Amino acid sequence: MMKSSIALLSIFFLLMLSAGCKREPATFHFPPYPGPVPPPTKPQLQKNTAPSTHAGQDRTLKLLLGETTLQGSGHDAEDNIQSFEWEKISGPNSCLIENKNDLITKISGLEKGVYQFELTATDSKGLFNKDTVKITVEALNVNPQEMVFNSLEWIFPWYNAIEISNFSHLTPSATSFNVFIQRNGSAEWKKVSAFDPHHDAGIKYEYFIETRSDGGGIYHFGSLYIFYYGMDVSDTPSVKIEY
């Protein structure tokens, strides 16, 4: 009887062992089908943009010889400006533009009145841009050679400063001149001294003309700058040149 019980227990143990060692069938997980491959994208062509144009600063003149200089500038993102052209669009008929296709050119035959000159820059694709400068010629007075630049803005390279662009082209070479500034709300013209690195600490205004071709990366060759050693620069002053 005892042997029969042992035999039954052995059979039961083997059955349990066999059931515990049973392996589940292996399963495989495949990634989803990615679908069709999209065609390669075509490179985007760079869009051509119109050039920018600046015809210079509006100014008022009192001229003995009846001539001055137009000075403009232009920029194009694609660097493909093909031509510049000046045109008088209003003012007395006596004016003559020396070279209409130069950015800097002399105009002569000016008389009393208000002139407007338009500068057009055109690129190789035919896109263009225009800008206008106003030149007011007043009657002669005790200061027969005089230029006044109105509504100028302060810039901040190192000190508070005002720029008269391409000043070297506006006055005859080797001509002496005086510089004056008029602040908003005042009728007084204050004379500006030439820049002196050893200037008196009490001086508020000084000017200099940039003669370095690279301008030190800040100033532009041939431009006149007026420095102001103060903090109240929320106005738009006028500058007068007598020569």
C-alpha positions as a Markdown table, in Angstrom:
| # | Residue | x | y | z |
|---|---|---|---|---|
| 1 | Met | 0.0 | 0.0 | 0.0 |
| 2 | Met | 2.8 | 2.3 | 0.9 |
| 3 | Lys | 4.6 | 1.6 | -2.4 |
| 4 | Ser | 1.5 | 2.5 | -4.3 |
| 5 | Ser | 1.2 | 5.9 | -2.5 |
| 6 | Ile | 4.9 | 6.7 | -3.3 |
| 7 | Ala | 4.3 | 5.8 | -7.0 |
| 8 | Leu | 1.3 | 8.1 | -7.2 |
| 9 | Leu | 3.1 | 10.9 | -5.5 |
| 10 | Ser | 6.0 | 10.5 | -8.0 |
| 11 | Ile | 3.6 | 10.6 | -11.0 |
| 12 | Phe | 1.9 | 13.7 | -9.5 |
| 13 | Phe | 5.2 | 15.5 | -9.0 |
| 14 | Leu | 6.4 | 14.8 | -12.5 |
| 15 | Leu | 3.1 | 16.1 | -13.9 |
| 16 | Met | 3.4 | 19.3 | -11.9 |
| 17 | Leu | 7.0 | 19.8 | -12.9 |
| 18 | Ser | 6.1 | 19.3 | -16.6 |
| 19 | Ala | 3.3 | 21.9 | -16.3 |
| 20 | Gly | 5.6 | 24.4 | -14.6 |
| 21 | Cys | 8.2 | 24.1 | -17.4 |
| 22 | Lys | 5.8 | 24.7 | -20.2 |
| 23 | Arg | 7.0 | 27.6 | -22.5 |
| 24 | Glu | 4.8 | 30.1 | -24.1 |
| 25 | Pro | 5.2 | 30.4 | -27.9 |
| 26 | Ala | 7.5 | 33.3 | -28.9 |
| 27 | Thr | 5.8 | 36.5 | -30.2 |
| 28 | Phe | 7.4 | 39.1 | -32.5 |
| 29 | His | 6.5 | 42.8 | -32.7 |
| 30 | Phe | 7.1 | 44.4 | -36.1 |
| 31 | Pro | 7.3 | 48.2 | -36.5 |
| 32 | Pro | 4.4 | 49.8 | -38.4 |
| 33 | Tyr | 4.8 | 50.2 | -42.2 |
| 34 | Pro | 6.2 | 53.7 | -42.8 |
| 35 | Gly | 4.1 | 54.3 | -45.9 |
| 36 | Pro | 5.4 | 55.9 | -49.1 |
| 37 | Val | 8.6 | 58.0 | -49.0 |
| 38 | Pro | 7.8 | 61.6 | -49.8 |
| 39 | Pro | 9.6 | 63.1 | -52.8 |
| 40 | Pro | 12.6 | 65.4 | -52.1 |
| 41 | Thr | 11.6 | 69.0 | -51.6 |
| 42 | Lys | 12.8 | 71.5 | -54.2 |
| 43 | Pro | 15.2 | 74.2 | -53.0 |
| 44 | Gln | 13.5 | 77.5 | -52.4 |
| 45 | Leu | 14.7 | 80.2 | -54.7 |
| 46 | Gln | 15.8 | 83.5 | -53.0 |
| 47 | Lys | 13.2 | 86.2 | -53.5 |
| 48 | Asn | 14.6 | 89.3 | -55.2 |
| 49 | Thr | 13.9 | 92.5 | -53.2 |
| 50 | Ala | 13.8 | 96.1 | -54.2 |
| 51 | Pro | 16.8 | 98.3 | -53.3 |
| 52 | Ser | 16.6 | 100.9 | -50.5 |
| 53 | Thr | 17.4 | 104.6 | -51.4 |
| 54 | His | 18.3 | 107.7 | -49.3 |
| 55 | Ala | 18.5 | 111.0 | -51.1 |
| 56 | Gly | 20.1 | 112.9 | -48.2 |
| 57 | Gln | 19.1 | 115.3 | -45.6 |
| 58 | Asp | 16.7 | 118.2 | -46.2 |
| 59 | Arg | 18.4 | 121.6 | -45.9 |
| 60 | Thr | 18.1 | 125.3 | -46.3 |
| 61 | Leu | 20.8 | 127.2 | -48.2 |
| 62 | Lys | 21.8 | 130.8 | -48.7 |
| 63 | Leu | 24.2 | 130.7 | -51.6 |
| 64 | Leu | 26.3 | 133.3 | -53.3 |
| 65 | Leu | 27.2 | 131.1 | -56.3 |
| 66 | Gly | 23.8 | 129.3 | -56.5 |
| 67 | Glu | 25.2 | 125.8 | -56.4 |
| 68 | Thr | 25.5 | 122.9 | -54.0 |
| 69 | Thr | 25.8 | 119.1 | -54.0 |
| 70 | Leu | 23.3 | 116.3 | -54.0 |
| 71 | Gln | 24.6 | 113.2 | -52.1 |
| 72 | Gly | 22.6 | 110.0 | -51.9 |
| 73 | Ser | 23.1 | 106.4 | -51.0 |
| 74 | Gly | 21.6 | 103.0 | -51.9 |
| 75 | His | 21.6 | 99.5 | -50.7 |
| 76 | Asp | 20.4 | 96.2 | -52.1 |
| 77 | Ala | 20.2 | 92.9 | -50.2 |
| 78 | Glu | 21.2 | 91.0 | -53.4 |
| 79 | Asp | 23.9 | 93.5 | -54.3 |
| 80 | Asn | 22.6 | 94.0 | -57.8 |
| 81 | Ile | 21.8 | 97.7 | -58.1 |
| 82 | Gln | 22.2 | 98.6 | -61.8 |
| 83 | Ser | 21.6 | 102.3 | -61.9 |
| 84 | Phe | 20.9 | 105.5 | -60.0 |
| 85 | Glu | 19.2 | 108.5 | -61.4 |
| 86 | Trp | 18.5 | 112.0 | -60.0 |
| 87 | Glu | 15.5 | 114.1 | -61.2 |
| 88 | Lys | 14.2 | 117.5 | -60.1 |
| 89 | Ile | 10.5 | 117.0 | -59.5 |
| 90 | Ser | 9.7 | 120.5 | -58.3 |
| 91 | Gly | 11.2 | 124.0 | -58.0 |
| 92 | Pro | 12.4 | 126.8 | -60.3 |
| 93 | Asn | 13.4 | 125.9 | -63.8 |
| 94 | Ser | 16.9 | 127.3 | -63.6 |
| 95 | Cys | 18.5 | 124.3 | -61.9 |
| 96 | Leu | 21.0 | 122.0 | -63.7 |
| 97 | Ile | 22.1 | 118.6 | -62.4 |
| 98 | Glu | 25.7 | 118.0 | -63.5 |
| 99 | Asn | 25.5 | 114.1 | -63.6 |
| 100 | Lys | 22.1 | 112.5 | -63.1 |
| 101 | Asn | 23.5 | 109.0 | -62.6 |
| 102 | Asp | 26.1 | 109.7 | -59.9 |
| 103 | Leu | 25.2 | 109.3 | -56.2 |
| 104 | Ile | 27.1 | 112.5 | -55.5 |
| 105 | Thr | 26.7 | 115.3 | -58.0 |
| 106 | Lys | 26.8 | 119.1 | -58.2 |
| 107 | Ile | 23.7 | 121.1 | -58.9 |
| 108 | Ser | 24.0 | 124.7 | -60.2 |
| 109 | Gly | 21.8 | 127.6 | -61.3 |
| 110 | Leu | 19.9 | 127.6 | -58.0 |
| 111 | Glu | 17.8 | 130.6 | -57.2 |
| 112 | Lys | 15.4 | 131.6 | -54.4 |
| 113 | Gly | 12.7 | 128.9 | -54.0 |
| 114 | Val | 12.0 | 125.3 | -52.8 |
| 115 | Tyr | 13.5 | 122.4 | -54.8 |
| 116 | Gln | 12.7 | 118.7 | -54.5 |
| 117 | Phe | 15.1 | 116.2 | -56.0 |
| 118 | Glu | 14.2 | 112.5 | -56.3 |
| 119 | Leu | 16.8 | 109.7 | -56.4 |
| 120 | Thr | 15.8 | 106.4 | -58.0 |
| 121 | Ala | 17.8 | 103.1 | -57.5 |
| 122 | Thr | 17.0 | 100.2 | -59.9 |
| 123 | Asp | 18.2 | 96.7 | -59.7 |
| 124 | Ser | 18.9 | 94.1 | -62.4 |
| 125 | Lys | 15.4 | 92.6 | -62.2 |
| 126 | Gly | 13.7 | 96.0 | -62.7 |
| 127 | Leu | 12.7 | 96.6 | -59.1 |
| 128 | Phe | 13.3 | 100.1 | -57.9 |
| 129 | Asn | 12.9 | 102.5 | -55.0 |
| 130 | Lys | 12.7 | 106.3 | -54.7 |
| 131 | Asp | 13.5 | 108.9 | -52.1 |
| 132 | Thr | 13.2 | 112.7 | -52.1 |
| 133 | Val | 15.3 | 115.5 | -50.6 |
| 134 | Lys | 14.1 | 119.1 | -50.2 |
| 135 | Ile | 16.5 | 122.0 | -50.7 |
| 136 | Thr | 15.2 | 125.5 | -49.8 |
| 137 | Val | 17.2 | 128.4 | -51.2 |
| 138 | Glu | 16.7 | 131.7 | -49.4 |
| 139 | Ala | 17.6 | 135.3 | -50.3 |
| 140 | Leu | 21.1 | 136.5 | -49.5 |
| 141 | Asn | 21.8 | 138.3 | -46.2 |
| 142 | Val | 24.8 | 139.3 | -44.2 |
| 143 | Asn | 25.9 | 135.7 | -44.3 |
| 144 | Pro | 25.8 | 135.0 | -48.0 |
| 145 | Gln | 27.1 | 131.5 | -47.8 |
| 146 | Glu | 25.0 | 129.5 | -45.4 |
| 147 | Met | 23.4 | 126.0 | -45.0 |
| 148 | Val | 20.8 | 125.0 | -42.4 |
| 149 | Phe | 19.9 | 121.4 | -41.6 |
| 150 | Asn | 16.6 | 121.0 | -39.7 |
| 151 | Ser | 15.1 | 118.3 | -37.6 |
| 152 | Leu | 18.3 | 116.3 | -37.0 |
| 153 | Glu | 18.4 | 113.2 | -34.8 |
| 154 | Trp | 20.9 | 112.3 | -32.1 |
| 155 | Ile | 23.0 | 109.2 | -32.5 |
| 156 | Phe | 25.1 | 107.5 | -29.9 |
| 157 | Pro | 28.4 | 106.0 | -31.1 |
| 158 | Trp | 30.6 | 107.1 | -28.1 |
| 159 | Tyr | 29.0 | 110.4 | -27.2 |
| 160 | Asn | 25.7 | 112.0 | -28.0 |
| 161 | Ala | 26.2 | 113.2 | -31.6 |
| 162 | Ile | 24.6 | 114.6 | -34.7 |
| 163 | Glu | 25.8 | 113.6 | -38.2 |
| 164 | Ile | 25.9 | 115.8 | -41.3 |
| 165 | Ser | 26.4 | 113.2 | -44.0 |
| 166 | Asn | 29.1 | 113.8 | -46.7 |
| 167 | Phe | 29.8 | 117.2 | -45.4 |
| 168 | Ser | 33.1 | 117.3 | -47.4 |
| 169 | His | 31.0 | 117.5 | -50.6 |
| 170 | Leu | 28.8 | 120.3 | -49.5 |
| 171 | Thr | 31.3 | 123.1 | -49.1 |
| 172 | Pro | 34.0 | 124.2 | -51.5 |
| 173 | Ser | 37.4 | 122.6 | -50.7 |
| 174 | Ala | 39.8 | 124.6 | -48.5 |
| 175 | Thr | 36.9 | 126.8 | -47.3 |
| 176 | Ser | 36.8 | 128.0 | -43.8 |
| 177 | Phe | 33.5 | 127.7 | -42.0 |
| 178 | Asn | 31.7 | 128.0 | -38.7 |
| 179 | Val | 29.3 | 125.6 | -37.2 |
| 180 | Phe | 26.3 | 126.5 | -35.1 |
| 181 | Ile | 23.6 | 124.5 | -33.3 |
| 182 | Gln | 20.0 | 125.5 | -32.4 |
| 183 | Arg | 18.2 | 123.4 | -29.8 |
| 184 | Asn | 14.4 | 122.9 | -29.9 |
| 185 | Gly | 12.5 | 125.7 | -28.2 |
| 186 | Ser | 15.3 | 128.2 | -28.4 |
| 187 | Ala | 16.0 | 131.0 | -30.9 |
| 188 | Glu | 19.7 | 131.1 | -30.1 |
| 189 | Trp | 22.4 | 129.7 | -32.3 |
| 190 | Lys | 25.3 | 128.4 | -30.3 |
| 191 | Lys | 28.7 | 128.3 | -31.9 |
| 192 | Val | 30.3 | 124.9 | -31.9 |
| 193 | Ser | 34.1 | 124.6 | -31.4 |
| 194 | Ala | 36.4 | 122.3 | -33.5 |
| 195 | Phe | 37.3 | 119.1 | -31.6 |
| 196 | Asp | 40.2 | 119.4 | -29.2 |
| 197 | Pro | 41.3 | 116.4 | -27.2 |
| 198 | His | 42.4 | 118.8 | -24.4 |
| 199 | His | 39.3 | 120.9 | -24.4 |
| 200 | Asp | 38.1 | 122.8 | -21.4 |
| 201 | Ala | 35.8 | 120.6 | -19.3 |
| 202 | Gly | 33.1 | 123.4 | -19.5 |
| 203 | Ile | 32.7 | 123.0 | -23.3 |
| 204 | Lys | 29.3 | 121.5 | -24.2 |
| 205 | Tyr | 29.6 | 121.2 | -28.1 |
| 206 | Glu | 32.5 | 120.2 | -30.4 |
| 207 | Tyr | 32.6 | 119.1 | -34.0 |
| 208 | Phe | 35.0 | 117.1 | -36.2 |
| 209 | Ile | 35.1 | 115.8 | -39.8 |
| 210 | Glu | 35.9 | 112.1 | -40.2 |
| 211 | Thr | 39.0 | 111.7 | -42.3 |
| 212 | Arg | 39.7 | 108.0 | -41.9 |
| 213 | Ser | 38.5 | 105.9 | -44.8 |
| 214 | Asp | 37.1 | 103.2 | -42.5 |
| 215 | Gly | 35.7 | 105.6 | -40.0 |
| 216 | Gly | 36.9 | 103.4 | -37.2 |
| 217 | Gly | 33.7 | 101.3 | -37.9 |
| 218 | Ile | 31.6 | 104.0 | -36.3 |
| 219 | Tyr | 31.9 | 107.3 | -38.3 |
| 220 | His | 31.5 | 107.8 | -42.0 |
| 221 | Phe | 34.3 | 109.3 | -44.1 |
| 222 | Gly | 33.7 | 113.0 | -45.0 |
| 223 | Ser | 30.8 | 113.4 | -42.6 |
| 224 | Leu | 30.7 | 116.1 | -39.9 |
| 225 | Tyr | 29.8 | 115.2 | -36.3 |
| 226 | Ile | 28.7 | 117.5 | -33.5 |
| 227 | Phe | 29.4 | 116.1 | -30.0 |
| 228 | Tyr | 27.2 | 117.1 | -27.1 |
| 229 | Tyr | 28.5 | 116.5 | -23.6 |
| 230 | Gly | 25.1 | 116.4 | -21.9 |
| 231 | Met | 22.1 | 114.1 | -21.4 |
| 232 | Asp | 19.1 | 116.0 | -22.6 |
| 233 | Val | 18.9 | 114.6 | -26.2 |
| 234 | Ser | 15.2 | 114.1 | -26.7 |
| 235 | Asp | 14.9 | 117.0 | -29.2 |
| 236 | Thr | 15.6 | 117.4 | -33.0 |
| 237 | Pro | 18.1 | 120.3 | -33.3 |
| 238 | Ser | 19.0 | 122.4 | -36.3 |
| 239 | Val | 22.6 | 122.9 | -37.5 |
| 240 | Lys | 23.9 | 125.9 | -39.4 |
| 241 | Ile | 27.1 | 126.1 | -41.4 |
| 242 | Glu | 28.4 | 129.5 | -42.4 |
| 243 | Tyr | 31.3 | 129.8 | -44.9 |
